[in-house]
Amino acid sequence: FISCYPNAGLPNPMSDTGFDETPEVTSRLLHEFAAEGLVNIVGGCCGTTPAHIGAIARSVNLLAPRGIGVAPLQREAA
């Protein structure tokens, strides 16, 4: 599985939330990764709020997750 749990930008003590990135920016960026089929799981880490998670969920709701491939079985040489 490949997950993407970004922060809400860099810490900024001058912002209202302590981070600069808005839910709209975060969800747009994660949407791009999901639309390219790069991730299975999305979420948020430091600085993300319920508004961020809601925006992320709405932006990827209709996209299929990254396919899970099966690695070929490797056998040792005799």
C-alpha angles and dihedrals in degrees: 000000000000117000132189117203107162128184118243090258127286120329112269118180089194094064124087093244100033090250132072105216116098124216089252094055093045093048093047092054094047090047089058092053093046094046089055090053093243101129141047099189130033132185142124140268134187115011096009116128134196086269090058093049092047092051091047092050092050092047095054100030096107097038123099116238121245111283118254109233126204115235114227115253111253119210127199117248113256 
